[in-house]
Amino acid sequence: MKEKLFILTKVVLILCFSIGAKAQTAGTLTFSFNQPQPTSPAPNAGIKSILAVWIENNSGIFVKTKMRFVGTSTKDHLPTWAVKAGGTLSNATATTCNTTDGTTGATRTATTTPVAFGSRSITWDGKNVVGATNGTTVADGIYRIWIESTWVDSGSNNHNELVSFSFTKGPTNVHLTPAGDTYINTVVLDWVAAPLGVDEVKNQEPAVVIYPVPSSGIFNLDLKNELNDIKVFDLLGQIVYNEGNLKNTFETTKKIDLSNLNNGNYIISLTNENGTSNYEVIISK
């Protein structure tokens, strides 16, 4: 029994590594949200907003700051971002805080631009930072966009908000409208993968666009190059779907039916003569 459990664990580790390290798909993330003026305390022109938006990988490693509004008198109001970006809990304005590629400025008020509250949007090119410069395209996998916000009323009472939204960066385009809350809402997230050249696509491991995600179990695979075999794994590493000896699949759409499976996350593993690609999908009935 112990030997069987060890084998399953090993399969899961292999799958997770291949998802995170096999490819570095270029593309663009567009992320927008609304931050209404708080009603507690009651709305008034004296409320100030301190805000940071940044990206991490699924292991909690800082990737890039996209927005930071904070001032000298409020530098201790973004403790989570400050530590992640290279500063300290009490100093979000430290020179060690990496704001490469980020929109930055002082604490927002009713008279600044952008104003203290309202709609916000950022874009991300899928790259990390190296020191003070724009870096390289990061590995495909699950990433999180974090928002940390503090607002201060006229009585200097602090109110804090810390939320995150996840998505899968890869060759599959993603459109999400996750639920927010009272203070961060109307969230829209789009990851659009950069198209590859024809010759580039043909000579690589399977490349597909999978939709819809999530799905009730029926998935469409828009195939960009040849595909020989399809396997689907659950998160224990067990094969729950297997289809082989596929032919003439270049630039066609392949449908697979996983509606007999339970709700949850699964790995679709695709193989051709150039290698294997793995894609995480969600079944939600």
Protein Blocks (a to p, Z undefined) as FASTA:
>chain_A
ZZmmmmmmmmmmmmmmmmmmmpccdddddddddddddfbdcddfkbccddddddddfkop
afbdcbdcddfklmmmmmmlmmmnopafklmkbfklccehiacdddddfkbccdfbdcdd
dddehiacehjaccddddedddddddddddddfkopacdddddddddddfbdcddddddd
fklghiacddddddddfklmmmcccdddddddddfhiacdddfbdcfbdcdddfkopafb
dcehiehkghiacdddfklpccdddddddddfkbccdddddddZZ
